[in-house]
Amino acid sequence: MSRSVLIPTDGGPLSRDALEYAIATFPDATFTLVHVVDPRYTDPDEDELRPERAFTDLLDVAGRHDIEVETEIRVGHPSREIVAVSEDNAVDDIVMGSHGREGASRILLGSIAERVLRRAPVPVTIVRPHQRTGNKHHLVPIDDSDQSRKALEYAVSVFPEVETTILHAIDPMETHYGEGQLVYSETEYERIETEAEQLLANAVDSVRASDAHVSATKVVEWGPNRPADAILDYVEDSDVDHVIMGSHGRSGISRVLLGSVAETVARRSPAPVTVVR
């Protein structure tokens, strides 16, 4: 079944990168480009009267690939309108650049892209400049949450032919799954390792019927951002070209979580990151 993909655009080069990545990743999809005019920052003498300019380069990209795209212009707060378009059009995925030009519709991880990650009802892929791209090796970091299981289901259902590694990062000095106690003994650490191995085995078993190309590994990292650094080191060292992670919100600002790991990985990954809710 064809997927429906939404690409927010500010007309800048990173929006083009996002569209190029979306076309390569979902070659049979239908694509919608959305540009949001933010009246708080838009100079009426500039793009407010001609917002369709934001689509010009992306339409050229679509033409080179011989695909048709829909376009939509909204006025309002960019992240809210992007999420609203995704809901109104029942899209399957959002693919967006990690930042854009200064001025009116910045798409900036830490502002608009981060808010979309937190609020979108569908998977969001963040594409940053100069990342490695491809469709040969995907990484799915997991913990014991429903969100990471959903990320794994997404990976094997949408990309069944791609080699997928399931990874669990052990933090030797922090609590296991946030239980509030430090690891004080070798016995306790061995318990954590055993539970990690069981977690990975269960994850592999859960997707065995899909015939996906799946392997599993655990890693240990010492340092201030232990799980995130372990994931990022694995991406760097193992030629991973796409990271697929789970997230969930919590009260207040609805942080993107595997702790704050998903947010950190999305900011620093050398490969595009998809966050699955």
C-alpha positions, 0 to 999 in steps of 0.5 A: 500500500502506498504511503502518504508522506508530508514534507514541511518546507521553508524553501531552503536547502534542507527542505530539498534534502528532506524531499530527496530523502523522502523520495529515496526512502518511500519511492512509491509514496504520495507526497504533500509539501506544506509551507506555514506562514508565521504572521508573528515573524513574516514581513508583509513586504516579503513572503506573506503575499507570495508564500508559494515561492517556498515550493519552487525548488522542491517542485523542481526536485519532484519534476526531476524525479518525475513525481507529482506532489500536492502543496498546501499553505497554512497560516499560524504557528508552524509546528501546530500547523504541521501537526494539523496538516498531518492529521487532516490529511491522514499522512503516514510519515513526516520527513523534515529538515533539522533547520532552515533559514533565519526568519519566517519559517525556521525548521530548527531542531530545538524549536519547530522540528522538536515540537513536531517530534513531541506532538505528531501522531505519526513517525517523524524523520529528521534529516540533517545536513551531510548525513549518510543516507541509504537503505542498507542498515537500520538500527532500532534502539530498544528499552522495555517500553511499548514505544520501542516495540512500536518502533521495531514493528514500524521498522520491519513492516515498512522496511522488511528487506533492510538489514535491521539491528536491534540494540539495547544500551546498558548503563552500568551506573544508572538504574535499570529502566529508571527504578531509582537505585544505583548498581552496587554489586557485580551480582546486580550488574549480572542481573541487568545483563541477563535482563538485557539479553532476555529483552533482546531475545524477546524483541527478535522473537516478536518479529520472527514471523515477518521474515525481516533481516534482524539481529540483536546486540547489547552495548555498554557505555561509560560517560555523561550521556551513556545510552545516547552515546552508546547508540551514537557510537554504534551508528558511527562505527557500524555504517548505520544509515537510518535510526528508528526509535520510540518516544513517549510524552510525559506531563508538562512539556511532553519531552521526547523520551527514551529518557532524553535519549531520542532527543539527543540521538536526533540532534547528533546522529550521523544518519537520519533519525525516525521517531515513532510514537 
